[in-house]
């Protein structure tokens, strides 16, 4: 009796294994599943706050007085009290970058294309002195947003935010 039970289990497992390994039916993965299984870029290991210090941020943005107001492993924010300028870093893990780019486009932002050492990305210029940048990291992306408010950018705000993204990728190595 127990031999028939074992035989039935072995037979069932064999059928299940055959069904799972049948390659004649072609690729059944959706594009989202395929992209998740094969990320476009390597996953970066990024330290807290994009591996940026307050000094790094002041140096890249040219905004004096930017200081950390919140920090954790996923999102950090820096504010300059006297000018209202702020910068924010966010690490979106397991979230497609194209969704963020599409949302930015739909709300009327001007989209640009950037590359950070082989990690493709985008910038999204606001109508004010603000811009955001995202770069791919495995199946997610790294995101910077920057708003100068009453501060004066040292150069084009989207160039500055792209520099923040590139510095984050460089620091991740």
Backbone bond lengths (Angstrom), bond angles and torsions (degrees), N, CA, C in turn:
res aa  C-N    CA-C-N  psi(-1)  N-CA   C-N-CA  omega(-1)  CA-C   N-CA-C  phi
1 X - - - 1.445 - - 1.537 110.68 -
2 X 1.340 115.96 -47.38 1.466 118.74 -178.45 1.516 111.33 -68.08
3 X 1.364 116.74 -27.16 1.465 120.09 178.11 1.524 110.24 -66.70
4 X 1.357 116.41 -40.11 1.470 119.10 177.64 1.521 110.74 -64.79
5 X 1.350 117.98 -35.81 1.467 121.96 178.24 1.518 111.38 -64.45
6 X 1.320 115.97 -44.01 1.471 120.22 178.42 1.527 110.18 -65.56
7 X 1.353 115.95 -42.28 1.456 120.33 178.59 1.522 110.49 -61.35
8 X 1.314 117.47 -40.45 1.467 121.03 179.03 1.528 110.71 -64.76
9 X 1.330 117.34 -40.90 1.464 121.01 179.30 1.525 110.23 -65.42
10 X 1.337 116.71 -45.46 1.468 120.78 179.72 1.521 110.16 -61.78
11 X 1.318 117.39 -43.64 1.464 121.61 179.35 1.522 110.66 -62.47
12 X 1.330 117.33 -43.88 1.463 121.59 179.27 1.526 110.75 -62.64
13 X 1.323 116.70 -45.09 1.462 120.17 179.25 1.522 111.52 -63.65
14 X 1.326 117.49 -38.41 1.468 121.50 178.18 1.524 111.00 -63.05
15 X 1.322 115.91 -43.41 1.474 120.23 179.45 1.522 109.71 -64.54
16 X 1.346 116.56 -43.42 1.464 120.18 179.78 1.517 110.80 -63.39
17 X 1.329 117.62 -41.71 1.464 121.20 179.84 1.514 110.82 -65.11
18 X 1.320 117.01 -40.58 1.453 120.97 178.39 1.514 110.58 -63.66
19 X 1.315 116.87 -42.71 1.463 121.10 178.90 1.506 112.06 -63.73
20 X 1.317 117.30 -37.01 1.461 120.99 -178.94 1.513 112.44 -75.20
21 X 1.344 116.75 -25.81 1.459 118.28 -176.07 1.511 112.92 -102.39
22 X 1.307 117.98 8.76 1.459 121.22 -179.31 1.522 109.81 -67.64
23 X 1.318 116.78 109.27 1.462 120.25 -178.07 1.517 112.41 -95.35
24 X 1.323 118.01 -2.54 1.459 120.08 -177.74 1.522 112.12 -74.72
25 X 1.333 117.91 -15.90 1.457 119.83 -177.37 1.521 112.70 -85.06
26 X 1.319 118.24 -1.95 1.462 121.42 178.65 1.514 111.65 82.98
27 X 1.323 116.58 -178.54 1.462 122.94 -178.98 1.519 109.40 -78.34
28 X 1.311 116.18 119.37 1.450 121.21 -178.13 1.526 112.37 -101.06
29 X 1.341 118.96 5.45 1.447 121.12 -178.61 1.514 110.87 -76.14
30 X 1.328 115.28 142.47 1.456 119.39 173.04 1.528 107.48 -74.31
31 X 1.335 118.26 164.27 1.466 119.79 177.80 1.527 112.38 -58.36
32 X 1.360 117.67 -36.73 1.448 120.43 179.76 1.525 110.70 -65.57
33 X 1.342 117.03 -43.04 1.455 120.59 179.00 1.518 110.80 -65.18
34 X 1.322 116.04 -41.41 1.453 120.53 179.67 1.525 110.75 -63.60
35 X 1.338 117.23 -42.97 1.462 120.95 179.13 1.519 110.85 -64.91
36 X 1.332 116.49 -38.45 1.467 119.48 179.71 1.525 110.54 -68.36
37 X 1.327 117.40 -35.16 1.455 121.32 -179.54 1.528 111.62 -75.32
38 X 1.330 116.66 -27.01 1.463 121.88 -177.37 1.527 109.00 -131.83
39 X 1.333 118.40 79.50 1.454 119.97 -177.95 1.521 111.68 -59.29
40 X 1.319 115.57 149.42 1.454 121.32 -178.13 1.529 111.69 -69.37
41 X 1.322 117.12 -30.30 1.458 120.79 -179.06 1.525 109.13 -132.97
42 X 1.321 114.76 164.46 1.460 119.24 176.15 1.516 109.88 -68.79
43 X 1.330 115.79 148.06 1.462 121.53 174.48 1.529 107.99 -71.17
44 X 1.308 116.45 127.81 1.454 121.64 178.23 1.519 109.26 -89.82
45 X 1.323 117.29 143.37 1.449 119.28 169.88 1.516 106.17 -94.74
46 X 1.302 115.30 112.49 1.453 121.41 -176.39 1.516 108.37 -112.13
47 X 1.302 116.10 128.10 1.457 120.08 177.31 1.515 111.03 -70.95
48 X 1.322 115.24 174.54 1.459 120.59 179.19 1.520 110.58 -52.46
49 X 1.301 115.82 136.99 1.467 123.47 177.55 1.527 113.05 61.59
50 X 1.321 115.99 35.27 1.460 119.50 179.21 1.505 112.46 67.36
51 X 1.329 116.95 21.31 1.469 123.63 -177.36 1.519 111.61 60.53
52 X 1.333 116.55 30.10 1.473 121.86 -179.55 1.518 110.44 -107.06
53 X 1.313 115.18 140.56 1.455 121.13 172.33 1.523 108.69 -97.19
54 X 1.312 116.74 167.79 1.466 120.40 175.20 1.534 109.69 -58.28
55 X 1.328 116.32 -41.35 1.469 120.91 179.50 1.523 112.56 -62.76
56 X 1.348 116.46 -41.01 1.471 119.90 177.39 1.523 110.01 -59.42
57 X 1.322 115.03 -44.85 1.461 119.98 -176.85 1.528 111.53 -64.20
58 X 1.323 116.56 -44.12 1.462 120.45 178.28 1.522 109.81 -62.23
59 X 1.326 117.08 -42.12 1.463 121.30 -179.63 1.532 111.88 -62.91
60 X 1.321 117.46 -45.01 1.471 120.58 -176.75 1.519 111.84 -74.74
61 X 1.341 117.70 -41.32 1.473 120.36 -175.45 1.520 113.31 -85.29
62 X 1.336 116.98 -25.06 1.458 120.15 -175.74 1.528 113.08 77.15
63 X 1.319 117.80 9.58 1.464 121.55 -179.75 1.526 108.83 -97.21
64 X 1.330 115.93 109.30 1.464 120.33 176.93 1.524 109.19 -70.65
65 X 1.313 114.76 145.16 1.455 119.62 175.86 1.517 114.86 88.63
66 X 1.356 118.04 -1.06 1.465 118.54 175.40 1.521 107.98 -65.45
67 X 1.325 115.70 124.84 1.467 120.58 -179.83 1.518 109.04 -139.20
68 X 1.300 115.18 147.08 1.457 121.82 -178.84 1.527 110.70 -60.86
69 X 1.332 115.93 129.39 1.464 120.93 176.20 1.523 111.69 -115.12
70 X 1.331 117.09 -17.76 1.470 120.97 172.99 1.517 108.24 -156.71
71 X 1.336 115.25 143.04 1.465 120.91 -176.60 1.515 109.28 -145.62
72 X 1.325 115.21 134.58 1.463 121.38 165.39 1.518 107.71 -158.64
73 X 1.318 117.94 -175.36 1.465 120.42 -173.45 1.528 113.02 -72.89
74 X 1.322 118.30 -12.37 1.468 121.02 -176.33 1.522 112.65 -113.35
75 X 1.308 117.89 -37.48 1.469 120.43 -174.99 1.519 110.35 -141.43
76 X 1.331 114.55 138.33 1.461 120.67 176.89 1.524 108.72 -138.16
77 X 1.325 115.07 149.75 1.459 120.19 179.42 1.523 109.24 -135.87
78 X 1.340 114.34 141.86 1.453 122.79 176.04 1.530 107.29 -122.96
79 X 1.314 117.58 138.46 1.463 121.98 178.93 1.515 109.90 -129.13
80 X 1.334 115.02 147.79 1.466 122.10 172.21 1.529 106.04 -112.51
81 X 1.299 115.91 106.42 1.459 121.71 -172.47 1.530 112.32 -59.04
82 X 1.323 117.65 -41.17 1.464 120.31 -173.95 1.526 114.21 -72.66
83 X 1.338 118.43 -25.94 1.473 120.10 -177.45 1.521 113.60 -114.68
84 X 1.305 118.20 -11.67 1.467 120.56 -177.16 1.515 113.54 79.95
85 X 1.325 117.50 -0.62 1.465 120.71 179.46 1.529 109.18 -67.48
86 X 1.333 115.40 149.21 1.464 119.03 175.90 1.522 110.28 -149.71
87 X 1.324 114.25 157.74 1.466 122.14 174.22 1.524 106.73 -133.76
88 X 1.326 115.67 146.46 1.454 119.67 178.60 1.528 109.52 -140.31
89 X 1.328 115.16 134.74 1.462 122.94 175.73 1.524 107.93 -111.89
90 X 1.343 115.89 135.76 1.462 120.92 176.02 1.518 108.31 -138.27
91 X 1.327 115.67 138.58 1.462 122.37 177.10 1.524 107.24 -109.67
92 X 1.329 116.43 108.06 1.462 122.83 179.17 1.523 108.77 -94.47
93 X 1.309 116.92 104.80 1.465 121.25 -179.85 1.521 108.98 -96.80
94 X 1.341 115.25 132.00 1.456 120.60 179.14 1.519 113.52 72.63
95 X 1.304 117.28 22.13 1.461 121.96 -179.79 1.528 108.18 -124.62
96 X 1.323 117.47 130.85 1.472 119.55 -176.92 1.529 112.95 -71.94
97 X 1.310 115.35 134.49 1.465 121.30 -179.82 1.527 111.41 -65.35
98 X 1.336 117.12 -31.62 1.465 120.03 -178.19 1.526 111.93 -61.67
99 X 1.329 117.13 -32.10 1.465 120.07 178.29 1.524 109.79 -63.45
100 X 1.323 117.46 -44.30 1.469 121.34 -179.84 1.530 110.83 -64.90
101 X 1.324 116.28 -42.53 1.471 120.74 178.76 1.532 110.31 -62.04
102 X 1.331 116.79 -41.91 1.474 121.74 -179.91 1.524 110.79 -64.05
103 X 1.318 116.73 -44.58 1.466 120.37 178.88 1.529 110.08 -61.17
104 X 1.320 117.47 -45.79 1.462 121.52 179.33 1.528 110.69 -59.30
105 X 1.310 116.92 -41.79 1.464 121.46 178.61 1.526 111.22 -65.66
106 X 1.314 116.34 -42.20 1.466 120.78 -178.19 1.524 113.21 -66.24
107 X 1.331 117.25 -26.51 1.463 118.46 178.15 1.531 111.31 -91.86
108 X 1.332 116.40 11.74 1.456 121.26 171.73 1.514 116.49 92.03
109 X 1.318 117.78 12.89 1.460 119.19 177.84 1.529 110.29 -79.05
110 X 1.318 115.64 146.10 1.464 122.27 177.01 1.525 108.40 -81.88
111 X 1.339 116.65 120.18 1.463 122.17 -173.97 1.526 110.75 -93.97
112 X 1.317 115.98 133.84 1.455 123.04 174.07 1.525 109.31 -123.41
113 X 1.318 116.80 163.88 1.466 121.70 -178.64 1.525 108.43 -111.34
114 X 1.347 115.48 136.26 1.467 120.80 176.69 1.521 109.46 -132.97
115 X 1.325 115.23 165.70 1.451 122.40 173.70 1.527 107.15 -135.96
116 X 1.329 114.90 132.84 1.466 119.88 177.43 1.520 107.84 -119.54
117 X 1.304 116.11 90.36 1.462 122.70 178.52 1.527 112.06 51.32
118 X 1.330 116.18 51.11 1.460 121.57 178.04 1.517 114.60 88.37
119 X 1.308 118.16 -1.86 1.464 122.10 176.94 1.528 107.28 -101.72
120 X 1.339 117.43 105.94 1.465 120.08 -178.05 1.524 111.18 -68.71
121 X 1.312 114.61 152.64 1.452 118.82 179.78 1.510 112.12 -163.75
122 X 1.319 114.40 -164.74 1.455 121.01 -176.78 1.527 109.77 -147.12
123 X 1.330 114.35 160.99 1.457 121.57 166.70 1.521 106.59 -119.20
124 X 1.323 115.98 154.62 1.463 121.43 178.33 1.525 108.09 -137.30
125 X 1.333 114.87 106.25 1.465 121.81 -175.76 1.526 109.99 -83.63
126 X 1.344 115.11 129.89 1.458 121.06 174.40 1.510 110.58 -85.18
127 X 1.315 116.74 174.58 1.462 120.66 -179.63 1.528 111.67 -79.49
128 X 1.327 116.75 -12.90 1.455 121.23 177.29 1.536 108.60 -105.45
129 X 1.290 117.92 -157.78 1.470 121.52 179.97 1.518 109.82 -86.17
130 X 1.349 115.50 54.65 1.459 119.93 -179.21 1.521 110.83 -133.80
131 X 1.321 114.05 154.14 1.453 120.55 176.29 1.525 107.51 -158.37
132 X 1.304 115.30 154.76 1.461 120.84 174.58 1.514 108.32 -129.60
133 X 1.320 115.62 156.46 1.460 121.05 178.04 1.518 108.69 -140.59
134 X 1.317 115.12 141.08 1.457 121.22 175.14 1.513 108.85 -131.26
135 X 1.347 117.15 142.09 1.460 122.32 174.44 1.518 109.04 -132.71
136 X 1.338 115.03 141.85 1.464 121.30 -179.25 1.519 111.75 -62.28
137 X 1.328 113.81 144.45 1.461 122.07 173.54 1.520 106.33 -147.72
138 X 1.330 116.53 96.62 1.462 119.98 -177.24 1.515 110.51 61.23
139 X 1.341 116.14 -126.51 1.465 119.43 -179.44 1.525 111.80 -94.37
140 X 1.312 117.22 14.90 1.455 122.42 178.13 1.513 110.21 -134.89
141 X 1.340 115.16 -157.12 1.461 118.30 177.92 1.517 110.54 -158.02
142 X 1.334 113.63 159.58 1.461 122.94 175.66 1.518 107.23 -100.93
143 X 1.308 117.36 140.50 1.463 120.89 -173.25 1.517 110.54 -135.51
144 X 1.324 115.58 132.69 1.459 122.41 173.38 1.521 108.22 -120.34
145 X 1.310 116.93 139.18 1.461 120.73 169.13 1.522 107.37 -127.71
146 X 1.302 115.05 145.95 1.460 121.49 -174.37 1.518 108.57 -144.07
147 X 1.325 115.22 131.68 1.462 120.57 176.89 1.520 107.29 -135.11
148 X 1.329 116.03 121.90 1.458 120.60 -177.74 1.527 112.95 -81.08
149 X 1.324 118.43 -14.42 1.466 122.89 -179.85 1.528 109.22 47.81
150 X 1.351 118.27 -105.98 1.462 121.40 -178.69 1.522 112.85 -101.11
151 X 1.319 117.74 1.44 1.470 121.15 176.07 1.527 107.93 -80.80
152 X 1.300 115.61 162.45 1.464 121.00 179.17 1.528 108.23 -107.85
153 X 1.349 116.63 120.81 1.473 118.69 179.51 1.525 111.14 -62.05
154 X 1.346 115.09 142.34 1.464 119.83 177.57 1.524 110.85 -69.72
155 X 1.319 117.03 -30.14 1.467 123.73 172.14 1.528 107.56 -156.49
156 X 1.312 118.46 -174.25 1.460 122.47 -174.11 1.532 111.43 -46.09
157 X 1.327 116.51 128.20 1.464 122.06 -174.76 1.537 112.26 -60.05
158 X 1.325 118.73 -35.22 1.471 120.12 178.33 1.525 111.33 -72.84
159 X 1.334 117.30 -30.96 1.466 119.25 173.44 1.526 110.32 -65.91
160 X 1.326 116.62 -38.75 1.461 121.04 179.76 1.526 110.42 -64.90
161 X 1.324 116.97 -47.19 1.469 119.77 -178.25 1.538 110.63 -68.27
162 X 1.326 117.69 -32.52 1.474 120.52 174.45 1.531 109.74 -65.73
163 X 1.339 116.83 -37.42 1.471 120.35 175.91 1.527 111.19 -63.15
164 X 1.331 117.54 -37.82 1.466 120.92 175.94 1.527 110.67 -62.00
165 X 1.336 116.29 -44.06 1.475 120.50 179.34 1.525 110.31 -63.18
166 X 1.324 117.09 -44.33 1.477 120.21 -179.69 1.531 110.93 -64.74
167 X 1.322 116.94 -39.88 1.469 120.31 178.81 1.529 110.58 -64.56
168 X 1.317 117.23 -37.05 1.465 120.78 177.89 1.526 110.93 -64.08
169 X 1.339 116.47 -44.40 1.460 120.38 177.87 1.530 109.91 -63.28
170 X 1.308 117.00 -43.46 1.474 120.79 178.74 1.528 110.99 -61.76
171 X 1.330 117.45 -42.61 1.460 121.61 179.89 1.535 112.32 -67.70
172 X 1.318 116.79 -21.16 1.464 120.94 -177.65 1.511 112.10 -76.91
173 X 1.309 118.20 -12.96 1.464 121.22 -176.54 1.504 112.25 -76.45
